[in-house]
Amino acid sequence: MSPLPQASSIRAAGVHVLIPEVLISADALIRLRGNPFLEWERLRGAEVDVYLGSEFVRRATVDAVTDDGNILWLAAEGPFSRTLIDKAQGYEVWLAPSHLLAGVA
């Protein structure tokens, strides 16, 4: 049996909380992330994570999508301008965790 993970302890406002320290490998993190969302035409208004190959590009809200679902526009946000991304260029779109928890898609 493997040893239990170490834990940190926090005491605030009279409450003592034990927080386990968990290490996770990059491969495990990728498996937890799930799979790319292939039906881009359904993503209008969704918050997504955009990847090109294995590189994270940005998190953004989908502003518009072509009818065939091959091209989408990411809304302007913070330092980023409105951006077009095209499936044919190798981009992948993953639902952001906030949408997965809310059951969006």
N, C-alpha and C positions, 0 to 999 in steps of 0.2 A: 504494500500500500504506500502511495506517495505521501510525503508530508503535507500538512495543511499549509496554505500560503500564509506568509507573514501578514500582520495587520497593523494599521496605524490607528491611533486613538485620538478622538477629538472630544473635548469637554467644553460646552458652551451653554450658557443660561441654565446651569444645573443639570444638563442632559449629557450623558456619556454615550458616545457612538463609536462603535468599532467598525473600521472600514478595511476590508481585505485588499491587499495589494496583489493585483493579478497581472501577470505578464502574458502577452499574446503575440504569437509570431505573425509575420506579414502574411504568410499563406493562410493562416486561420482568419485573419482580418478580411482577406479577400473572400473567403468562403462565407463569412458572416454578412458581407456586403450584398451577396446575392448574385443576380444576373442582370445584364443590361435590359432595359425596357425597349422592346423592338417595335411596338406600335406607336410611333411618334405622333400620329394624327390624333391620338387620345390625350396628349399631354398639355394642351393649351391651358394656361393658368397654373400648372403644377410647378413646384420647386424641384429642380433636378440637379444632379451632380454630372458634370460633363467630363469625359475622359477622351484622350487621343492616344491610342495604344494603352500603355499602362500608366501614362502620366495624367494626373488630375489637372484639369484646365480651370474650372471654376464651378461654383454653385450659383444658380440663377433661376429666375422664374421664366417659364416659357411664355412669350408674348404672342406669337403667332406660329402656325404650322401650315405647310402646303397641304392641299387636299390629298395628295398621294403619300404624305407622311415622310418624304425623303429629306426635306429641309425644314428647319425651324429657326425662329428668331428668339434670342435670349433678350429679355428686357434690360434696359440700361439700369445699372445699380452701382452706387458708390463710384469708384474710379473707372468702372467698365462702361463703355458705350454699348448701344444696342448691337448685337452680334448675330450674324448668320452662321449656322453650322449645317453641314451637309453630310449625310450618311456615307456618300460615295468617297469622301475624304478620310474615312476611317473613324469618325467620331462615334462614341457610345454614350448613351444617356441612361443614367440610373436614377430612380426615384430617390429623392433626399430622404433621410431617416424620418424627418417630421411628417412626411406624407405617408410613409409606410406605417407609422404608428397610428395615423388618423384614418387609414384605410382608403386613401385616395388612389384612384386609377381606374 
